[in-house]
Amino acid sequence: MQPHIQLDETLNVKYAILPGDPARVSRIAEQLENVEELGFNREYRSLRGTYQGVPVLAMSTGMGGASMAIAVEELKNIGVTHIIRIGSCGALQEGIGLGDLIVVNAAVRDDGASRTYVPESFPAVADPELLAACVRSGRDKGLRCHVGLCRSHDSFYIDNEEEISAAWSKRGVLGSDMETSALFTVARLRGLKAASILNNVVIWGEDTSSSIGSYADGASLTAQGERDEITVALEAFVRIEKEETL
């Protein structure tokens, strides 16, 4: 039994979809069949279900890279091989609307957790096959999916956050979150395949706190974006499963 996620290898599931918010696990369950609640310890709430016959673990990771890194380590220990993060982000470019999806191909490692593993020169990149499956799934559904870089960081409230965001915007980064760089780094080091799909909840140039407040209230565009990213992740797992069984 893993000490934090409170799961063990008898789960026998290789695909995991990881939201940050424990409440989002319930919304993932709406798209699954044969749902079974597994546990809720600290920020790690988990359930198991199937999507088009494919077994899937849904587990929350809380906020930040440190709890994500723990999740990846312990999921590796119980036999998970493929992980997709479904989270929220703030856009760093014009033209990315509320509820649009960012499928991340690589992340700026501006977090502390990944730096405890390896120097910043080590890249934080998505698994190419899982990334491609996510992109194809999103486009097949006709969704607004932007593919590119994100910046992962540790706080919304540092004094020069606007200046830092503007600098990364000029470098072509699409959005900011708090977990993707830790996911990509630790997954790569531990031999897991990882991808990240982010639902945009903040228009570039608008106030973060007010936009996130609207998201928490269930604003229609961002709520649909959340449903879309869940669907894309689940469809990507089905694609991978079909490819591996050919």
C-alpha positions as CSV (number, residue, x, y, z in Angstrom):
1,M,0.0,0.0,0.0
2,Q,1.5,3.3,-1.1
3,P,1.6,5.8,1.9
4,H,0.0,8.9,0.3
5,I,-2.3,7.7,-2.5
6,Q,-3.4,4.7,-0.4
7,L,-3.5,2.3,-3.4
8,D,-1.5,-0.8,-4.3
9,E,-0.5,-3.0,-7.2
10,T,-3.6,-5.1,-7.0
11,L,-5.4,-2.2,-8.7
12,N,-4.0,-3.5,-12.1
13,V,-4.7,-0.3,-14.0
14,K,-2.1,1.2,-16.4
15,Y,-3.9,4.4,-17.4
16,A,-4.3,7.3,-15.0
17,I,-6.1,10.6,-15.5
18,L,-5.0,13.2,-12.9
19,P,-6.9,16.4,-12.1
20,G,-5.7,18.7,-9.4
21,D,-9.1,19.3,-7.7
22,P,-10.6,16.4,-5.8
23,A,-14.0,17.6,-6.9
24,R,-13.1,17.1,-10.5
25,V,-12.8,13.4,-9.9
26,S,-16.6,13.3,-9.6
27,R,-16.9,15.0,-13.0
28,I,-14.5,12.4,-14.6
29,A,-16.8,9.7,-13.1
30,E,-19.7,11.1,-15.2
31,Q,-17.9,9.9,-18.3
32,L,-17.0,6.4,-17.0
33,E,-18.8,3.2,-16.5
34,N,-18.4,0.6,-13.7
35,V,-17.2,3.4,-11.3
36,E,-15.8,2.3,-7.9
37,E,-14.6,4.8,-5.3
38,L,-11.2,3.8,-4.0
39,G,-10.0,6.2,-1.4
40,F,-9.5,9.8,-0.3
41,N,-6.3,10.6,1.7
42,R,-5.0,14.1,1.9
43,E,-5.3,15.6,-1.6
44,Y,-5.4,12.2,-3.3
45,R,-9.0,11.2,-4.1
46,S,-9.2,8.2,-6.4
47,L,-11.7,6.0,-8.2
48,R,-11.6,3.4,-10.9
49,G,-13.9,2.9,-13.9
50,T,-13.9,2.0,-17.6
51,Y,-14.1,4.0,-20.7
52,Q,-15.1,2.1,-23.9
53,G,-14.0,-1.0,-22.0
54,V,-10.5,0.4,-21.0
55,P,-9.8,0.4,-17.3
56,V,-8.9,3.9,-16.0
57,L,-7.8,5.3,-12.7
58,A,-8.9,8.9,-11.9
59,M,-7.0,10.5,-9.0
60,S,-6.6,14.1,-7.8
61,T,-3.2,15.5,-7.0
62,G,-3.9,18.8,-5.2
63,M,-2.0,22.0,-6.1
64,G,1.6,22.2,-7.0
65,G,4.5,20.2,-8.2
66,A,5.5,18.5,-4.9
67,S,2.2,16.6,-4.6
68,M,2.3,15.8,-8.3
69,A,5.7,14.3,-7.9
70,I,4.6,12.1,-5.0
71,A,1.6,11.0,-7.1
72,V,3.8,10.0,-10.0
73,E,6.3,8.1,-7.9
74,E,3.6,6.1,-6.1
75,L,1.6,5.4,-9.3
76,K,4.8,4.0,-10.8
77,N,5.1,1.7,-7.8
78,I,1.6,0.2,-8.4
79,G,2.0,-0.4,-12.1
80,V,0.6,2.7,-13.9
81,T,2.4,3.3,-17.2
82,H,0.4,6.2,-18.8
83,I,-0.6,9.5,-17.1
84,I,-2.6,12.4,-18.5
85,R,-3.0,15.5,-16.4
86,I,-6.2,17.4,-16.9
87,G,-5.9,20.8,-15.3
88,S,-6.6,24.5,-15.6
89,C,-4.3,27.3,-16.7
90,G,-4.1,30.9,-17.5
91,A,-3.4,31.9,-21.1
92,L,-0.2,33.8,-21.9
93,Q,-1.2,34.6,-25.5
94,E,-4.0,36.4,-27.2
95,G,-6.5,34.3,-29.1
96,I,-6.8,31.6,-26.5
97,G,-10.4,31.7,-25.3
98,L,-12.1,30.6,-22.1
99,G,-12.6,26.8,-22.3
100,D,-10.0,26.4,-25.1
101,L,-7.6,23.5,-24.5
102,I,-3.8,23.7,-24.4
103,V,-2.2,20.4,-25.2
104,V,1.3,20.8,-23.7
105,N,4.3,19.5,-25.7
106,A,6.9,20.8,-23.2
107,A,7.0,22.9,-20.0
108,V,9.2,25.6,-18.6
109,R,10.5,24.3,-15.3
110,D,9.8,27.3,-13.1
111,D,8.8,25.1,-10.2
112,G,10.8,23.8,-7.2
113,A,9.8,20.2,-7.2
114,S,11.4,19.2,-10.5
115,R,14.6,21.0,-9.6
116,T,15.0,18.7,-6.6
117,Y,15.3,15.8,-9.1
118,V,17.6,17.1,-11.9
119,P,19.2,20.4,-13.0
120,E,17.1,22.9,-15.1
121,S,18.9,21.8,-18.2
122,F,17.0,18.5,-18.2
123,P,13.9,19.0,-20.5
124,A,10.3,18.6,-19.3
125,V,8.6,17.1,-22.4
126,A,5.5,15.1,-23.1
127,D,5.7,11.5,-24.3
128,P,5.4,11.9,-28.1
129,E,2.9,9.0,-28.7
130,L,0.6,10.1,-25.8
131,L,0.9,13.7,-27.0
132,A,-0.1,12.7,-30.5
133,A,-3.0,10.7,-29.2
134,C,-4.3,13.7,-27.3
135,V,-4.0,16.0,-30.3
136,R,-5.7,13.6,-32.6
137,S,-8.5,13.1,-30.1
138,G,-9.1,16.8,-29.7
139,R,-9.1,17.5,-33.3
140,D,-11.4,14.6,-34.2
141,K,-13.9,16.1,-31.7
142,G,-13.6,19.5,-33.4
143,L,-12.3,21.2,-30.3
144,R,-10.2,24.4,-30.1
145,C,-6.9,22.8,-29.1
146,H,-3.7,24.8,-29.0
147,V,-0.5,22.8,-29.0
148,G,2.6,24.3,-27.4
149,L,4.6,25.3,-24.3
150,C,3.4,26.0,-20.8
151,R,5.2,27.5,-17.8
152,S,4.8,25.7,-14.5
153,H,5.4,27.8,-11.3
154,D,4.8,27.7,-7.6
155,S,2.7,30.7,-6.7
156,F,0.1,33.1,-8.2
157,Y,1.0,35.9,-5.7
158,I,4.7,36.8,-6.0
159,D,5.3,40.5,-6.4
160,N,6.5,40.4,-10.0
161,E,4.2,37.8,-11.4
162,E,2.8,40.0,-14.1
163,E,6.4,40.9,-15.3
164,I,7.4,37.3,-15.4
165,S,4.3,36.2,-17.3
166,A,4.8,39.0,-19.8
167,A,8.4,37.8,-20.4
168,W,7.3,34.2,-21.0
169,S,4.5,35.4,-23.2
170,K,7.1,37.2,-25.5
171,R,8.9,33.8,-25.7
172,G,5.9,32.1,-27.1
173,V,4.7,30.2,-24.0
174,L,0.9,29.6,-24.3
175,G,-0.2,29.3,-20.7
176,S,0.8,28.9,-17.0
177,D,0.0,26.1,-14.6
178,M,1.6,24.6,-11.4
179,E,2.0,20.9,-12.1
180,T,3.0,20.0,-15.7
181,S,6.7,20.4,-15.4
182,A,6.9,18.2,-12.3
183,L,4.8,15.6,-14.1
184,F,6.9,15.5,-17.2
185,T,10.2,15.5,-15.4
186,V,9.4,12.8,-12.8
187,A,7.5,10.6,-15.3
188,R,10.5,10.7,-17.7
189,L,12.9,9.8,-15.0
190,R,10.8,6.9,-13.9
191,G,10.0,5.6,-17.3
192,L,6.3,6.6,-17.5
193,K,4.5,8.1,-20.5
194,A,2.9,11.5,-19.6
195,A,0.8,14.2,-21.3
196,S,-0.9,17.3,-20.0
197,I,-4.1,18.9,-21.2
198,L,-5.0,22.3,-19.8
199,N,-8.4,24.1,-19.8
200,N,-7.9,27.8,-20.1
201,V,-9.7,29.7,-17.4
202,V,-8.0,33.1,-17.6
203,I,-7.9,35.3,-20.7
204,W,-4.5,36.9,-21.3
205,G,-4.4,40.3,-19.9
206,E,-7.3,39.8,-17.4
207,D,-7.1,39.6,-13.7
208,T,-6.4,36.0,-12.5
209,S,-8.4,36.1,-9.3
210,S,-11.6,37.3,-10.8
211,S,-11.3,34.8,-13.8
212,I,-10.7,31.9,-11.5
213,G,-13.6,33.0,-9.4
214,S,-15.9,32.7,-12.4
215,Y,-14.4,29.3,-13.1
216,A,-15.2,28.1,-9.6
217,D,-18.8,29.3,-10.1
218,G,-19.2,27.0,-13.1
219,A,-19.0,29.5,-15.9
220,S,-20.3,27.8,-19.0
221,L,-17.3,28.1,-21.2
222,T,-14.7,26.9,-18.7
223,A,-17.1,24.1,-17.5
224,Q,-17.4,22.9,-21.0
225,G,-13.6,23.1,-21.4
226,E,-13.3,20.8,-18.4
227,R,-15.6,18.3,-19.9
228,D,-13.7,18.5,-23.2
229,E,-10.3,17.9,-21.6
230,I,-11.7,14.8,-19.7
231,T,-13.1,13.4,-23.0
232,V,-9.9,14.1,-24.9
233,A,-7.8,12.3,-22.3
234,L,-10.1,9.3,-22.1
235,E,-10.2,9.0,-25.9
236,A,-6.4,9.2,-26.0
237,F,-6.1,6.2,-23.7
238,V,-8.5,4.3,-26.0
239,R,-6.3,5.1,-29.0
240,I,-3.1,4.0,-27.2
241,E,-4.8,0.8,-26.0
242,K,-5.9,-0.1,-29.5
243,E,-2.5,0.6,-30.9
244,E,-0.8,-1.5,-28.3
245,T,-3.1,-4.5,-28.9
246,L,-2.7,-4.5,-32.7
